[in-house]
Amino acid sequence: MNRRSAKVTSNVYPLVSILVILAIWEGLCVFKVVPDFMLPSPGETVRAFLGDFDLLMGHLRVTLLETLAGTVCGVAIGFGTACLMDRWDWAYKAVYPLIVLTQTIPAVAIAPLLVLWFGYGMMPKVILIVLITFFPIVIGVLGGFRSVDQDALDLMRSMGASRWQIFRHLKFPHALPHFFSGLRITVAYAVVGAVLAEWLGGFAGLGVYMTRVKKSFAYDRMFAVIFLISIISLLLIWLVNVLQRRCMPWERVKEKEKA
């Protein structure tokens, strides 16, 4: 009962914070602290969302497809790269600086080049999402591999365990928490990366929709898209948490023991 009450209480705090922010926002609009054309009220934002609901859902499907494709590719490349760098020290020394270097290039700088090279289709969006998302996976998984208990590693080696057995029974389970931590960051970045790529060039997607409504100064619709992107990101993070609980049942056992 205490555990359930603590869980309910932990969910109340962010809800109260959101309500306070909405109340302040509504107050700024009601008392004309900020002009309506610059800051639409929450009510106007909701009406804009409902008014363009069908159109938004059509653009959302395109963005989610790009996000899914880019995230799957980014996670696969990131996980494979981390395994290679953990397996061979020369690969770590050769590849790690290049990985860090890719993160020093601003996405807004490389996105127009990708559009120029690959056109206005899905390919440049997926490539940009891969460039944005694989870094947290590489760093997280590699950190998990490198932080394995040395005594446990020596014990398995002394018992004649193969590299695959060590990976399967020791390194992989130990790296899972790090992997899911990186995956939570990845899914949030993926949606933003897709919208950014669409903003700079494309035929459909939330970024394209935002570009069009921006040119018509329909800021209520702009805010509607911003909130939609935030909701989608939160849902994806929630799905990652659910997937983590399913893939790591031993964590639930530990939580029950602590309770």
Secondary structure, DSSP 8 states (H G I E B T S, - for coil): -HHHHHHHHHHHHHHHHHHHHHHHHHHHHHTTSS-TTTS--HHHHHHHHHHTHHHHHHHHHHHHHHHHHHHHHHHHHHHHHHHHHHH-HHHHHHHHHHHHHHTTS-HHHHHHHHHHHH-SSSHHHHHHHHHHHHHHHHHHHHHHHHTS-HHHHHHHHHTT--HHHHIIIIIHHHHHHHHHHHHHHHHHHHHHHHHHHHHHS-SSSHHHHHHHHHHTT-HHHHHHHHHHHHHHHHHHHHHHHHHHHHH-HHHHHHHHHH-
